[in-house]
Amino acid sequence: MICVALQESNVEKCLQILKTVEMAEIRIDLAKLSKQDVEAIFSKSPCTLIATCRPDNHSDAERMELLKAAIASGAAYVDIEIESTDAFTKEMVAFAKEHKTTVIISYHNYELTPSSDELQKIVDGCFDSGADIAKIAAMVNNVQDNARLMNIYNTDKKVVILGMGQIGKVSRIMATFLGSPFTFAALNEESATAPGQITATELLQIQNRINSL
């Protein structure tokens, strides 16, 4: 399944977009959504949603309020950064489980791809923190980075592994073929939320081509 990452700040426009996709990640932080906006989008969405609010422009208290509002309003998934404090993670995981929301614990590295041993420790850390799904997104600087990332799929646990940057695009294309429950794409080139993110239309065309081989 393709999950379209959205940072649309207009609630009505966002809801119109959600009618055209199967699954979407709502970047609450980038869209600068209020609690009321979050409640409107997550309660009215016709498709499966991931609630994400990165910490760059929000305090822990603000993020918790927004993410809890999304969960209580029907979010299917919530994304919690692995760097979050233990107290924040424990409270969010407990709240998500209470509402039957799937927990994604995520790791992002915008500079490099860690070693295989480090990656395994990160994945283990995600699950130790209460993840139902571990998500790794790392900058790919060479083909060996891609190989290390995609080797993580050699597990019986649910993982979403994404390489960032131009060289990492192949990992986004191959993710669902290797066992990821979904992969991320941009609505269009202007709205990408991560380096190397392919548009949903382009990604679907490539996947269909591979399936027809």
RABEL-V18725 format. One record per residue. N is the residue number from 1. RES is the residue in three letters. PHI is phi in whole degrees, 0 to 359 (* if undefined). NEAR is the number of other C-alpha atoms within 8 Angstrom. Layout:
BEGIN
n	res	phi	near
N	RES	PHI	NEAR
N	RES	PHI	NEAR
END
This chain:
BEGIN
n	res	phi	near
1	MET	*	8
2	ILE	260	11
3	CYS	257	12
4	VAL	271	13
5	ALA	278	14
6	LEU	240	12
7	GLN	231	11
8	GLU	284	8
9	SER	272	8
10	ASN	275	6
11	VAL	300	10
12	GLU	296	6
13	LYS	294	8
14	CYS	300	11
15	LEU	296	11
16	GLN	293	8
17	ILE	297	8
18	LEU	296	13
19	LYS	285	9
20	THR	254	6
21	VAL	233	9
22	GLU	276	10
23	MET	207	12
24	ALA	214	14
25	GLU	257	12
26	ILE	266	11
27	ARG	277	13
28	ILE	304	14
29	ASP	293	13
30	LEU	291	7
31	ALA	279	9
32	LYS	54	7
33	LEU	280	10
34	SER	276	7
35	LYS	301	9
36	GLN	295	7
37	ASP	298	9
38	VAL	300	13
39	GLU	298	11
40	ALA	294	10
41	ILE	293	11
42	PHE	285	12
43	SER	277	8
44	LYS	253	7
45	SER	297	11
46	PRO	275	6
47	CYS	234	10
48	THR	290	10
49	LEU	234	13
50	ILE	255	12
51	ALA	264	15
52	THR	227	13
53	CYS	217	12
54	ARG	291	11
55	PRO	280	9
56	ASP	308	5
57	ASN	244	6
58	HIS	225	10
59	SER	285	7
60	ASP	301	8
61	ALA	296	7
62	GLU	293	8
63	ARG	298	12
64	MET	297	10
65	GLU	298	9
66	LEU	291	13
67	LEU	290	12
68	LYS	295	11
69	ALA	297	11
70	ALA	295	13
71	ILE	297	15
72	ALA	296	8
73	SER	266	10
74	GLY	118	8
75	ALA	302	14
76	ALA	282	11
77	TYR	224	12
78	VAL	231	15
79	ASP	256	12
80	ILE	238	12
81	GLU	291	9
82	ILE	295	10
83	GLU	281	5
84	SER	300	8
85	THR	295	6
86	ASP	303	6
87	ALA	296	6
88	PHE	297	10
89	THR	297	11
90	LYS	300	10
91	GLU	292	8
92	MET	291	11
93	VAL	297	11
94	ALA	298	8
95	PHE	294	9
96	ALA	296	14
97	LYS	298	10
98	GLU	303	7
99	HIS	260	8
100	LYS	58	7
101	THR	263	12
102	THR	289	11
103	VAL	264	15
104	ILE	254	13
105	ILE	257	17
106	SER	240	13
107	TYR	234	12
108	HIS	231	7
109	ASN	225	9
110	TYR	271	7
111	GLU	245	6
112	LEU	203	9
113	THR	257	11
114	PRO	298	7
115	SER	293	7
116	SER	301	8
117	ASP	297	6
118	GLU	295	8
119	LEU	299	11
120	GLN	295	9
121	LYS	296	8
122	ILE	296	9
123	VAL	299	11
124	ASP	299	8
125	GLY	296	9
126	CYS	300	14
127	PHE	290	12
128	ASP	296	7
129	SER	276	10
130	GLY	111	10
131	ALA	291	12
132	ASP	271	10
133	ILE	225	14
134	ALA	262	14
135	LYS	241	13
136	ILE	239	12
137	ALA	231	12
138	ALA	223	15
139	MET	290	13
140	VAL	258	15
141	ASN	253	10
142	ASN	199	7
143	VAL	293	8
144	GLN	295	6
145	ASP	299	10
146	ASN	302	14
147	ALA	298	8
148	ARG	295	10
149	LEU	296	14
150	MET	288	11
151	ASN	292	7
152	ILE	296	11
153	TYR	293	10
154	ASN	281	5
155	THR	207	6
156	ASP	263	4
157	LYS	266	5
158	LYS	277	11
159	VAL	225	13
160	VAL	238	13
161	ILE	241	15
162	LEU	228	14
163	GLY	267	16
164	MET	264	16
165	GLY	92	12
166	GLN	301	8
167	ILE	291	13
168	GLY	281	15
169	LYS	303	13
170	VAL	299	9
171	SER	291	13
172	ARG	289	14
173	ILE	291	11
174	MET	273	8
175	ALA	311	15
176	THR	289	11
177	PHE	287	6
178	LEU	264	8
179	GLY	124	9
180	SER	292	13
181	PRO	293	9
182	PHE	196	10
183	THR	228	14
184	PHE	258	10
185	ALA	215	14
186	ALA	265	15
187	LEU	295	12
188	ASN	207	8
189	GLU	298	8
190	GLU	285	4
191	SER	254	9
192	ALA	301	14
193	THR	253	9
194	ALA	208	6
195	PRO	299	8
196	GLY	85	10
197	GLN	292	14
198	ILE	272	12
199	THR	289	12
200	ALA	299	12
201	THR	297	7
202	GLU	295	8
203	LEU	296	11
204	LEU	297	9
205	GLN	298	8
206	ILE	294	9
207	GLN	297	9
208	ASN	296	8
209	ARG	296	8
210	ILE	295	7
211	ASN	297	6
212	SER	273	5
213	LEU	290	4
END
